[in-house]
Amino acid sequence: MRVLRPYPNIYAFYDGRIEGARAHAAGPNWLDDGAYALGVCVYAVIDGEEAILYDTHISLTHARMMRATLEAAGVRSIRVVLSHWHDDHVAGNEVFADCEIIALDRTEQALAANRVALENADPPIHPLVMPNRVITGPTELKVGRLRVELRPAEIHSSDGLILLLPDLGLMLAGDTLEDTVTYVGEPDRLGVHIEELKRIREWGYQRILPNHGAPDIIAGGGYGPEFIDATIRYLKKLLHTRIDMALADQDLSTFVAEDLAAGAIHYFAPYEAVHANNVKQVLAL
């Protein structure tokens, strides 16, 4: 795991995107074939002795390393904010069971509904430690002197929760944005996701750090607002494949060629499989 420092108040714990490497097992499993293959980054916002950790990473090992790194940096108080309920964002919760774990009510409900599946997955998230502070809408926190805003956004998952740092002009986007392209988990809600993307675009944040993206872009300070525009265009074009079947046959590099050329997003070959699955899900609607 690499510890990146895109900003003085941000630790970025990055792992994956290592050709030929697997973190869990040789056979198919959610950790290697999803998060690790695509690259995953978890962020900590720190000021003085306080930290807010945005998700808990893909394993207990990763979570322990994050906690040790923060404590070695002088952090004495850690709170966790969950971006949404998916496995690669909650797998390390047990390491922070003695901390406040904040989640949207929809996240708590989704974790409860999927608890058996998560605890019996490969690798298992067992025991699944649940959030102990549930919020129902926009919430303001502070970490040291820094203001933190939590805002729900139904993008990628119905329980998305974005973390904003208005003092730094920085958005921690979770899985609401992803480079090369978003993973479609709720194809029947894509129209809502597009409108929600337009809404977060209006917030005016100039720097964006996603949980799945290119490590060099993250280390350099993140993505610009054109990242949101590229995601909107991608989802609109996905929906259009139901009308223009020729689009459905395009590979990813062709499908998003204009945004790749403009530098709004960056090509990473494993996302070809993500795109193919996205097309399949949309056509099945």
DOKOLMI-830595 format. One record per residue: x, y, z of N, C-alpha, C in turn. Coordinates in steps of 0.05 Angstrom, whole numbers, padded with zeros to 5 digits, always signed. Example, Ala and Ser with C-alpha at 12.3 -4.5 7.8 and 13.67 -1.06 7.14 Angstrom:
BEGIN
+00264-00114+00156+00246-00090+00156+00264-00066+00156;+00257-00045+00142+00273-00021+00143+00258+00001+00157;
END
This chain:
BEGIN
+00017-00024+00000+00000+00000+00000+00018+00025+00000;+00011+00043-00017+00026+00069-00019+00011+00090-00004;+00026+00107+00011+00014+00129+00025+00021+00155+00010;+00001+00166-00003+00004+00190-00019-00004+00215-00002;+00008+00238-00008+00001+00262+00006-00006+00284-00013;-00030+00283-00025-00037+00304-00045-00040+00332-00033;-00046+00334-00007-00048+00359+00007-00038+00355+00035;-00029+00377+00049-00018+00373+00076-00037+00361+00095;-00063+00365+00092-00083+00354+00110-00096+00328+00101;-00085+00317+00079-00097+00292+00068-00076+00270+00066;-00083+00247+00077-00069+00222+00072-00086+00206+00052;-00073+00195+00032-00086+00179+00012-00073+00151+00012;-00088+00131+00021-00078+00104+00023-00086+00088-00001;-00067+00084-00019-00073+00073-00046-00061+00045-00049;-00076+00027-00060-00066+00001-00067-00080-00009-00093;-00066-00028-00106-00077-00039-00131-00065-00027-00156;-00077-00034-00178-00066-00027-00205-00037-00036-00209;-00032-00060-00199-00005-00072-00202-00007-00096-00220;+00004-00093-00244+00000-00114-00264+00010-00141-00254;-00007-00162-00256+00001-00189-00248-00001-00195-00219;-00007-00174-00202-00008-00178-00173-00037-00183-00164;-00039-00201-00144-00065-00205-00131-00061-00204-00101;-00080-00193-00087-00077-00189-00058-00089-00211-00041;-00108-00226-00052-00122-00245-00036-00119-00274-00045;-00126-00280-00070-00125-00308-00079-00123-00309-00109;-00114-00332-00119-00111-00336-00148-00139-00338-00161;-00158-00350-00147-00184-00354-00159-00201-00328-00158;-00224-00328-00172-00241-00305-00173-00250-00296-00145;-00249-00271-00139-00259-00260-00114-00263-00230-00116;-00280-00219-00099-00288-00191-00102-00264-00172-00098;-00246-00179-00080-00224-00161-00074-00205-00158-00097;-00195-00180-00108-00175-00178-00129-00188-00170-00156;-00211-00180-00162-00223-00176-00189-00238-00150-00191;-00242-00137-00168-00256-00111-00168-00237-00089-00159;-00237-00084-00134-00222-00060-00123-00192-00061-00129;-00179-00084-00124-00150-00085-00127-00141-00083-00156;-00156-00096-00174-00149-00094-00202-00152-00065-00212;-00173-00051-00203-00178-00024-00213-00163-00003-00198;-00153-00009-00174-00140+00010-00157-00160+00023-00138;-00153+00024-00112-00171+00035-00092-00156+00053-00074;-00168+00075-00066-00155+00095-00049-00175+00104-00027;-00165+00103-00003-00181+00113+00020-00167+00137+00032;-00182+00157+00040-00171+00183+00048-00175+00187+00078;-00155+00200+00090-00158+00210+00117-00154+00240+00117;-00172+00255+00130-00169+00284+00133-00159+00288+00161;-00137+00302+00164-00125+00305+00190-00120+00335+00196;-00122+00342+00222-00113+00368+00231-00106+00364+00261;-00081+00368+00267-00072+00364+00294-00074+00335+00302;-00088+00330+00325-00090+00303+00335-00116+00289+00326;-00131+00302+00308-00157+00291+00299-00156+00283+00270;-00171+00262+00264-00173+00252+00237-00201+00242+00231;-00210+00246+00206-00234+00233+00196-00225+00215+00173;-00231+00189+00176-00224+00170+00155-00249+00164+00138;-00245+00168+00112-00268+00165+00093-00266+00138+00081;-00280+00118+00093-00281+00090+00087-00258+00075+00101;-00259+00048+00101-00240+00033+00117-00224+00013+00101;-00224+00015+00075-00208+00000+00056-00218-00029+00051;-00201-00045+00038-00209-00070+00026-00203-00094+00044;-00189-00090+00066-00182-00113+00084-00175-00102+00111;-00175-00120+00130-00166-00113+00157-00137-00105+00158;-00121-00118+00141-00092-00111+00139-00089-00082+00130;-00103-00075+00110-00101-00047+00101-00111-00028+00123;-00132-00035+00136-00143-00018+00157-00123-00014+00180;-00110-00036+00188-00090-00034+00209-00067-00017+00201;-00058-00019+00176-00036-00002+00167-00044+00027+00167;-00069+00033+00159-00078+00061+00159-00079+00072+00188;-00090+00056+00206-00091+00065+00234-00063+00070+00246;-00045+00051+00240-00018+00054+00250-00004+00079+00239;-00009+00085+00213+00003+00108+00200-00007+00134+00213;-00033+00135+00218-00045+00159+00229-00036+00163+00258;-00035+00141+00273-00026+00144+00301+00003+00151+00303;+00020+00141+00284+00048+00149+00284+00052+00178+00277;+00032+00190+00263+00032+00218+00256+00022+00236+00278;+00014+00223+00301+00005+00239+00324-00025+00241+00327;-00040+00226+00310-00069+00227+00312-00078+00211+00337;-00095+00222+00353-00106+00209+00377-00136+00204+00376;-00149+00217+00357-00178+00214+00355-00185+00209+00325;-00198+00186+00320-00206+00179+00293-00236+00175+00292;-00248+00188+00272-00276+00182+00265-00276+00171+00237;-00295+00153+00232-00298+00142+00205-00324+00152+00192;-00322+00158+00167-00346+00165+00151-00347+00144+00128;-00370+00131+00125-00373+00111+00103-00386+00125+00079;-00373+00122+00056-00383+00134+00031-00408+00120+00021;-00409+00094+00025-00433+00077+00017-00427+00049+00027;-00445+00030+00021-00445+00004+00034-00428-00017+00020;-00417-00013-00003-00404-00034-00018-00379-00046-00004;-00373-00071-00010-00354-00087+00005-00326-00074+00007;-00317-00062-00015-00290-00051-00015-00287-00025+00000;-00309-00016+00013-00308+00008+00028-00313+00004+00058;-00321-00020+00065-00328-00026+00093-00312-00050+00104;-00294-00062+00088-00281-00087+00097-00264-00083+00121;-00254-00059+00126-00237-00054+00149-00251-00043+00174;-00277-00043+00174-00292-00030+00196-00284-00041+00223;-00278-00067+00225-00273-00080+00251-00249-00066+00265;-00230-00057+00250-00206-00044+00262-00214-00018+00276;-00236-00006+00268-00245+00019+00279-00270+00016+00296;-00275-00008+00306-00299-00013+00322-00301+00004+00347;-00278+00013+00357-00278+00030+00381-00280+00060+00374;-00284+00066+00349-00286+00094+00340-00315+00100+00332;-00321+00126+00329-00347+00133+00317-00347+00126+00287;-00366+00111+00278-00369+00104+00250-00395+00116+00240;-00393+00136+00223-00415+00152+00214-00424+00143+00187;-00450+00139+00183-00461+00131+00157-00489+00142+00153;-00496+00145+00128-00523+00153+00121-00543+00130+00129;-00567+00138+00136-00587+00118+00143-00591+00097+00121;-00589+00106+00096-00592+00086+00074-00569+00066+00074;-00545+00075+00082-00522+00058+00084-00526+00037+00106;-00535+00046+00129-00541+00027+00150-00561+00006+00141;-00582+00015+00128-00603-00004+00118-00592-00024+00098;-00575-00014+00079-00563-00031+00059-00544-00051+00071;-00528-00043+00091-00510-00061+00104-00525-00083+00119;-00547-00075+00132-00563-00095+00146-00576-00115+00127;-00586-00105+00104-00599-00122+00085-00580-00141+00071;-00554-00133+00069-00534-00149+00055-00514-00162+00074;-00520-00161+00099-00500-00171+00119-00492-00200+00115;-00511-00217+00110-00504-00245+00106-00486-00249+00082;-00492-00236+00060-00476-00238+00036-00448-00227+00041;-00445-00205+00054-00419-00193+00060-00403-00210+00078;-00415-00221+00098-00400-00237+00118-00393-00265+00107;-00406-00273+00085-00399-00299+00073-00387-00296+00045;-00378-00273+00039-00366-00268+00013-00337-00280+00012;-00324-00277-00011-00296-00286-00013-00279-00262-00022;-00263-00251-00004-00260-00257+00025-00283-00248+00042;-00288-00261+00065-00311-00253+00081-00305-00227+00097;-00325-00211+00101-00323-00188+00119-00338-00196+00144;-00323-00209+00162-00336-00222+00185-00319-00218+00210;-00330-00205+00230-00357-00195+00231-00359-00168+00216;-00382-00163+00205-00387-00136+00193-00394-00117+00216;-00377-00098+00221-00382-00078+00241-00399-00056+00230;-00421-00051+00242-00441-00032+00232-00435-00003+00242;-00445+00017+00228-00442+00044+00237-00455+00048+00264;-00444+00066+00281-00456+00071+00307-00466+00100+00309;-00464+00115+00287-00477+00141+00286-00490+00143+00258;-00516+00146+00258-00531+00146+00232-00541+00174+00228;-00536+00185+00204-00546+00211+00196-00567+00208+00175;-00585+00228+00172-00607+00226+00153-00605+00246+00130;-00585+00263+00131-00583+00284+00110-00557+00299+00113;-00554+00322+00100-00529+00337+00102-00521+00342+00131;-00495+00339+00136-00485+00341+00164-00458+00355+00164;-00454+00373+00183-00429+00387+00186-00413+00376+00209;-00387+00373+00205-00368+00364+00225-00344+00382+00225;-00327+00378+00244-00301+00392+00244-00279+00371+00250;-00257+00374+00237-00233+00358+00244-00212+00379+00250;-00205+00382+00276-00188+00404+00283-00201+00431+00276;-00187+00447+00260-00198+00473+00252-00213+00471+00225;-00212+00448+00212-00223+00445+00185-00253+00439+00186;-00269+00452+00169-00297+00446+00167-00300+00422+00148;-00318+00404+00155-00324+00381+00139-00354+00381+00134;-00363+00377+00109-00391+00375+00102-00396+00348+00090;-00416+00334+00100-00425+00308+00088-00451+00313+00074;-00451+00306+00048-00475+00311+00032-00483+00286+00017;-00508+00276+00020-00517+00253+00005-00518+00260-00025;-00513+00240-00041-00515+00242-00070-00520+00215-00082;-00543+00211-00095-00550+00185-00106-00537+00181-00133;-00512+00173-00132-00496+00168-00156-00481+00142-00151;-00482+00123-00170-00469+00097-00168-00485+00079-00149;-00492+00090-00125-00507+00075-00106-00527+00094-00093;-00550+00083-00085-00571+00101-00075-00564+00114-00048;-00542+00104-00035-00535+00114-00009-00509+00130-00010;-00501+00141-00033-00476+00155-00035-00474+00179-00015;-00451+00182-00003-00446+00204+00015-00419+00217+00009;-00420+00242-00001-00396+00256-00009-00385+00273+00015;-00358+00273+00017-00346+00289+00038-00333+00314+00026;-00341+00337+00035-00331+00362+00025-00313+00377+00045;-00292+00389+00035-00275+00406+00052-00275+00434+00041;-00295+00450+00049-00298+00477+00037-00274+00495+00041;-00260+00492+00063-00236+00509+00068-00214+00504+00048;-00214+00479+00037-00193+00471+00018-00203+00470-00010;-00229+00474-00015-00240+00472-00042-00238+00444-00053;-00241+00424-00036-00235+00397-00043-00260+00379-00038;-00265+00361-00057-00287+00342-00056-00275+00314-00055;-00282+00298-00034-00276+00270-00033-00301+00255-00043;-00299+00243-00066-00323+00235-00081-00332+00206-00077;-00316+00190-00062-00324+00162-00059-00325+00148-00086;-00347+00134-00092-00350+00121-00118-00370+00136-00136;-00377+00161-00128-00395+00176-00146-00381+00184-00171;-00354+00184-00171-00338+00189-00195-00316+00168-00196;-00309+00159-00219-00289+00138-00222-00274+00142-00248;-00248+00138-00248-00232+00140-00272-00219+00113-00278;-00227+00101-00300-00234+00113-00325-00264+00119-00327;-00282+00100-00319-00310+00105-00320-00324+00094-00295;-00347+00104-00290-00362+00095-00267-00372+00066-00270;-00375+00052-00248-00386+00025-00248-00416+00027-00244;-00431+00016-00262-00460+00017-00261-00471-00006-00244;-00481+00000-00220-00492-00020-00203-00522-00018-00201;-00533+00005-00210-00562+00009-00208-00572+00020-00235;-00572+00003-00256-00578+00014-00283-00606+00027-00286;-00625+00018-00270-00652+00029-00271-00653+00057-00259;-00631+00066-00246-00631+00093-00233-00612+00112-00248;-00603+00105-00271-00583+00122-00285-00593+00150-00290;-00618+00153-00297-00629+00180-00301-00627+00197-00276;-00632+00185-00253-00629+00199-00228-00599+00206-00223;-00581+00187-00229-00553+00191-00225-00543+00215-00241;-00552+00217-00266-00544+00239-00283-00553+00266-00272;-00577+00267-00262-00587+00292-00250-00571+00299-00225;-00564+00279-00210-00548+00283-00185-00520+00293-00192;-00509+00282-00214-00482+00291-00223-00484+00321-00230;-00505+00329-00244-00508+00357-00250-00510+00374-00225;-00523+00363-00205-00526+00378-00180-00499+00382-00166;-00483+00361-00164-00457+00364-00151-00438+00381-00167;-00442+00382-00194-00426+00400-00211-00431+00429-00203;-00455+00435-00194-00462+00463-00187-00449+00471-00160;-00439+00452-00145-00426+00459-00119-00401+00475-00124;-00389+00472-00147-00366+00489-00155-00339+00480-00144;-00336+00455-00136-00310+00446-00126-00291+00441-00149;-00266+00452-00146-00247+00451-00167-00228+00428-00166;-00226+00414-00143-00208+00391-00141-00224+00368-00129;-00221+00345-00142-00237+00321-00135-00218+00297-00131;-00222+00283-00109-00207+00259-00103-00227+00235-00102;-00226+00217-00121-00244+00193-00121-00231+00170-00107;-00247+00150-00100-00236+00126-00088-00223+00107-00108;-00231+00110-00133-00219+00093-00154-00210+00112-00176;-00184+00114-00179-00172+00132-00199-00143+00126-00203;-00130+00143-00219-00102+00139-00225-00084+00150-00202;-00066+00134-00192-00050+00143-00169-00034+00169-00174;-00023+00172-00198-00008+00196-00204-00025+00221-00204;-00050+00219-00213-00069+00241-00213-00076+00248-00185;-00082+00228-00169-00089+00232-00141-00065+00245-00126;-00041+00234-00129-00018+00246-00116-00013+00275-00124;-00020+00282-00148-00016+00309-00158-00038+00328-00150;-00057+00320-00135-00078+00338-00125-00106+00332-00134;-00109+00311-00152-00135+00302-00160-00145+00313-00187;-00171+00310-00191-00183+00316-00217-00198+00343-00215;-00203+00354-00239-00218+00379-00240-00247+00374-00245;-00264+00395-00247-00293+00391-00251-00300+00378-00277;-00282+00378-00297-00287+00365-00322-00291+00335-00318;-00281+00324-00296-00285+00296-00289-00315+00290-00286;-00330+00309-00274-00359+00305-00271-00372+00306-00298;-00364+00325-00315-00376+00328-00341-00372+00303-00358;-00348+00291-00356-00342+00267-00371-00359+00244-00362;-00365+00242-00335-00382+00221-00325-00410+00224-00334;-00420+00249-00335-00447+00255-00345-00449+00246-00374;-00429+00253-00390-00430+00246-00419-00429+00215-00422;-00413+00202-00406-00412+00173-00408-00439+00160-00401;-00452+00168-00380-00477+00156-00373-00499+00162-00393;-00499+00186-00404-00519+00193-00425-00514+00175-00449;-00489+00171-00457-00483+00155-00480-00490+00126-00475;-00485+00116-00450-00493+00089-00443-00523+00085-00448;-00539+00104-00438-00568+00102-00442-00576+00102-00471;-00560+00117-00487-00566+00119-00516-00560+00093-00531;-00544+00075-00519-00539+00049-00532-00564+00033-00537;-00585+00039-00522-00611+00025-00526-00624+00033-00552;-00616+00056-00562-00627+00067-00587-00608+00062-00610;-00582+00066-00605-00561+00062-00626-00544+00038-00618;-00551+00015-00629-00537-00009-00622-00508-00009-00631;-00501+00008-00650-00473+00009-00659-00455+00019-00636;-00466+00036-00619-00451+00046-00596-00445+00023-00577;-00463+00004-00574-00460-00018-00556-00437-00036-00563;-00428-00036-00588-00406-00053-00598-00379-00039-00595;-00379-00014-00587-00353+00000-00585-00338-00008-00559;-00312-00011-00562-00296-00015-00538-00294+00011-00522;-00283+00009-00498-00283+00033-00481-00267+00056-00492;-00243+00050-00503-00226+00071-00513-00240+00087-00536;-00257+00074-00551-00272+00087-00572-00295+00102-00561;-00309+00089-00542-00333+00100-00530-00328+00127-00517;-00305+00130-00504-00299+00155-00489-00275+00170-00501;-00271+00166-00527-00247+00177-00541-00244+00207-00537;-00265+00222-00539-00263+00251-00537-00254+00260-00509;-00264+00248-00488-00256+00255-00461-00228+00245-00455;-00220+00223-00466-00192+00214-00463-00173+00234-00476;-00180+00243-00500-00163+00262-00515-00161+00288-00500;-00183+00296-00487-00183+00322-00473-00169+00320-00445;-00164+00295-00436-00151+00292-00410-00169+00293-00386;-00196+00293-00391-00215+00293-00369-00215+00267-00354;-00210+00245-00368-00206+00219-00356-00182+00206-00369;-00174+00182-00358-00149+00170-00367-00154+00140-00371;-00144+00129-00393-00149+00102-00400-00134+00082-00382;-00149+00062-00372-00136+00040-00357-00150+00015-00366;-00135-00003-00379-00146-00026-00393-00166-00043-00378;-00162-00048-00352-00182-00065-00337-00210-00053-00337;-00213-00027-00343-00240-00016-00345-00255-00024-00370;-00241-00037-00389-00256-00048-00412-00278-00068-00402;-00271-00084-00383-00290-00104-00372-00313-00090-00357;-00306-00068-00343-00327-00053-00329-00346-00041-00349;-00335-00029-00371-00352-00017-00391-00370-00038-00405;-00359-00061-00411-00374-00082-00424-00397-00091-00406;-00392-00093-00381-00414-00100-00362-00434-00078-00359;-00425-00053-00360-00444-00030-00359-00463-00031-00383;-00452-00035-00406-00468-00037-00431-00489-00060-00428;-00479-00082-00419-00497-00106-00416-00520-00100-00397;-00514-00086-00375-00535-00080-00355-00555-00060-00367;-00546-00040-00382-00564-00020-00393-00582-00033-00414;-00570-00050-00431-00586-00063-00452-00607-00082-00441;-00602-00092-00416-00620-00111-00404-00644-00097-00391;-00644-00070-00390-00666-00056-00377-00692-00062-00391;
END
